[in-house]
Amino acid sequence: MSDGREVDQGELLGVAQDEERARSLLRALRTLSTGPDPKLREMANGVLRGHLSAEQAFTDPEYTAALFSGADKVRRAGELRSDAEAREAGARFGDWQRARDAEQDREEEGPERRQRDGASAERPGAPGGPGGPGGLRGPDQFHGARPGHRFGPR
């Protein structure tokens, strides 16, 4: 399938096993495709362009070594940070996650709804927008909304 287009989440269902995981995997591959590690960029771009299947990528010894090396760096950095740094990182992650979820919701609702609603969904405090009625209220809003721990597996 290396015709220049990017794979879609449906093509990742073989390894992801459900729509949410496939969507998450696609986001992760996009992130890795522009990241600092050249081996992970190569792997992610190969999968996204269809030159490499996800199964091949996740069983290749060089790619799995790069994945585990990156995860180990993150783990060590987490162990070395202070409680204040951990709280700050958690708050930044929550902000990032809310923004990502809002963007995903906009993508899923389609262009006709975005045109009908106009810019109100983009302005904090506007009806339907973050902070407005029914909008985002803060990090505790998601407590219990998703399975698993806030920063753990989903």
Solvent accessible surface area in square Angstrom, and as a share of the most:
residue,aa,sasa,rsa
1,M,89,0.40
2,S,64,0.42
3,D,103,0.54
4,G,73,0.70
5,R,111,0.41
6,E,71,0.32
7,V,12,0.07
8,D,74,0.38
9,Q,43,0.19
10,G,40,0.38
11,E,80,0.36
12,L,5,0.03
13,L,62,0.31
14,G,63,0.60
15,V,46,0.26
16,A,8,0.06
17,Q,140,0.62
18,D,61,0.31
19,E,87,0.39
20,E,70,0.31
21,R,126,0.46
22,A,0,0.00
23,R,54,0.20
24,S,47,0.30
25,L,33,0.16
26,L,13,0.06
27,R,46,0.17
28,A,45,0.35
29,L,1,0.01
30,R,112,0.41
31,T,94,0.54
32,L,46,0.23
33,S,16,0.10
34,T,113,0.65
35,G,18,0.17
36,P,132,0.83
37,D,44,0.23
38,P,89,0.56
39,K,63,0.27
40,L,15,0.07
41,R,84,0.31
42,E,93,0.42
43,M,0,0.00
44,A,0,0.00
45,N,36,0.19
46,G,12,0.11
47,V,3,0.01
48,L,11,0.06
49,R,126,0.46
50,G,22,0.21
51,H,122,0.54
52,L,39,0.19
53,S,47,0.30
54,A,7,0.05
55,E,87,0.39
56,Q,100,0.45
57,A,0,0.00
58,F,65,0.27
59,T,104,0.61
60,D,47,0.24
61,P,105,0.66
62,E,105,0.47
63,Y,23,0.09
64,T,32,0.18
65,A,61,0.47
66,A,12,0.09
67,L,54,0.27
68,F,151,0.63
69,S,51,0.33
70,G,27,0.26
71,A,58,0.45
72,D,49,0.26
73,K,120,0.51
74,V,111,0.64
75,R,125,0.46
76,R,112,0.41
77,A,63,0.49
78,G,31,0.30
79,E,115,0.51
80,L,154,0.77
81,R,112,0.41
82,S,58,0.38
83,D,108,0.56
84,A,59,0.46
85,E,92,0.41
86,A,35,0.27
87,R,162,0.59
88,E,101,0.45
89,A,23,0.17
90,G,15,0.15
91,A,55,0.43
92,R,140,0.51
93,F,73,0.30
94,G,3,0.03
95,D,79,0.41
96,W,132,0.46
97,Q,20,0.09
98,R,31,0.11
99,A,63,0.49
100,R,40,0.15
101,D,19,0.10
102,A,25,0.19
103,E,77,0.34
104,Q,28,0.12
105,D,83,0.43
106,R,53,0.19
107,E,113,0.50
108,E,106,0.47
109,E,50,0.22
110,G,13,0.12
111,P,79,0.50
112,E,114,0.51
113,R,105,0.38
114,R,95,0.35
115,Q,149,0.66
116,R,167,0.61
117,D,48,0.25
118,G,42,0.41
119,A,59,0.45
120,S,31,0.20
121,A,27,0.21
122,E,95,0.43
123,R,129,0.47
124,P,113,0.71
125,G,49,0.48
126,A,8,0.06
127,P,97,0.61
128,G,57,0.55
129,G,1,0.01
130,P,43,0.27
131,G,51,0.49
132,G,8,0.08
133,P,106,0.67
134,G,78,0.75
135,G,8,0.07
136,L,46,0.23
137,R,177,0.64
138,G,19,0.18
139,P,64,0.41
140,D,120,0.62
141,Q,54,0.24
142,F,60,0.25
143,H,168,0.75
144,G,71,0.68
145,A,69,0.53
146,R,83,0.30
147,P,103,0.65
148,G,57,0.55
149,H,130,0.58
150,R,100,0.36
151,F,96,0.40
152,G,25,0.24
153,P,120,0.76
154,R,87,0.32
